[in-house]
Amino acid sequence: GVGQDERLVVFTGRLQAAKRLDLLIEAISLLKARGNVVHVALVGHGAERETLAKLADQLNVAPLIHFLGESYEERYLGLVLGASDLCVIPSGAGLSVMHALAFGTLVLLHDHLDQHGPEWEAVQDGVTGAFYRHGDVLDLALKMEQQLFPTSAKARMAPACRAVIRDR
């Protein structure tokens, strides 16, 4: 259901409060208010699912938030990651970074690097992804907008994303 002028971002992992997915949903609302429609594919399960669904309803972005459930099937994950323009990990990045990059999908993380696993080192600003100011939903929305509009940066950055996995 993603239209031609719309974008798709993905998150894979547990739907936990510590992952700060509320920031992602708030950023989607801010982008929508600016006329930029962004869908979110949430691949995972967790205690925050209902809270996130309620937040999406309150912010009038529920049709843009797609709860795809838990999956460990590589073909399915590859389809979702490969179709996405950007992988957003609002907090606590780990192996999801490597998984996204392997499919040529750039990654957006917060800038408090000590709060991520060592995988954050594969994200190079402007090369394989970007960083936003920790806890700053306005900066998160801005960084998403820069990577997604007017055209997705994925086509330009995908070779570097794959190369970091291949070469390192």
N, C-alpha and C positions, 0 to 999 in steps of 0.2 A: 503493500500500500504506500510505498514511497514514490512521490511524484517526481517528475523530471527536474524541477527546480528546487526540490527538497533534498536534504542530506540525511545520512544514517550514521549514528555513532553507536558504539558497542561497549558494554562492560561485561566481563566474564568473571565470576567469582561469587562468593557468598554474599547474600543480601543482609549485611550486618550494619549496625549503627556506626561502627568504627570506619567503615568504608566511605561514609559521608555522601551517599548517593542522593541525599536530600539536596546537596549543592548542585548536583547534575540536573535534577528536575527543576530547581529554581532557575538555573542557567537556561534551560530549554524554554521556560516561560519568558525570560528576558529577551531571548532571541526571537521568539514568536512575536512579542510586542514590537520588535524592530522590523518585522516583516520577513524574517528568516526562519523557515520551517525546518526543524531538525527532529527526526525520529530517534528514539533510543531503543536498542535491543538489549535487554537485561537477561543474560544467560546465567542462571544460578538460582539458588533457593536459599531462603533464610528467614529469620524472625522479623525482618523489616519489610517484608513484602506488602503486608496490609497497610502499614504506615506510609510507605511510598505511594501506594495506590491512592490513598486518601489525600496525600499532598498533591498528587497529579490532578485529582478531581478538583481540589480547592483552587489550584492555579489554572484551571481550564486547559490542561494539556494532556489529559488522560488518553485521548486518541493517538497521541504521539509516543506514549510509553508502552512498550511491548514486553510483557513478562513472558519470556520463552521457557522458563523452567530450567531445571538442572539437566545437563547433558555432558557426557564424557566421550561421546562418539566423535571421532576426528573429522569424519565427512561432514557432519552437521556443523560442528564448530568452525571448520574451514569455510563452509558456505557462508555462515554469518560473518566471520571475521573478514573474509575476502570481499563480501558485498559492502562492508562498512567503510566509510570515508575516514574514520578516526576512532581510536580506542581511547576512552576517557576513564582513568582510574583516579577518582577524586582523592583517595588516601590509601596508604598501605600497599603500594605496588610490589609485586613479586613476579612469579613466573608468567603471569598474564602478559607482561611486557614482551617477553620472548615469543610467546604464542602469537601475539598480534603482529610483531615485526616479521615473523616467519611467513605470514600471509601478505606482507607488503603494506600493512596498515600502520600508519603512524600513531604515536602514543602521546597523550597529554597527561602530565603529572603535576602535583604541587611541588614547590621549591624547597621544602624542608626535607632534604635528601636523607637525613639520618632516620627518618620515619619510614623509609622504604627498604625493601630487600636490596641486595647488591645488583639486581637486574636493572635498576634505574640507570646504571652506567651506560647501557646500550642506547639510551635516549640522548641524542645530541640536538640541542636547540636549533631549529631550522633545517636539520638534516634528516633525522628520524622521528622528530616530534617536537614538543614544546613543553614549557613549564609555566604554571600560573602561580600567583601569590597564594600561599597557604591560607585556606579559610575564606578567601575573597571571591564571592560568587560573581561580582561584576568583572573581575579579571578573568575568571574561568570562562564566562560568557564571551568576553572580548577575544581571548585566545582561541576559543572554539570558532568564533566568527572569522578570525584571521585565517584559520586552516581550512574552513569550509566554503567561504563566500568571497568573491562572486563565483569562483570555481573551486572545486575541491583540490587541495594540495597533494592528494594521494598519488595521482598519476606521476607527478614530478618527483615525489619522495619515495615511492615504493621500491625502486631499485636499491636505494641506500638502506632501506629497512631490511630487505632480504640479504643484502651484502653483509650487514653487521652480524647477522645470524650465521651466515656461511663462513665468514672470515674469522670470527672470534669464537 
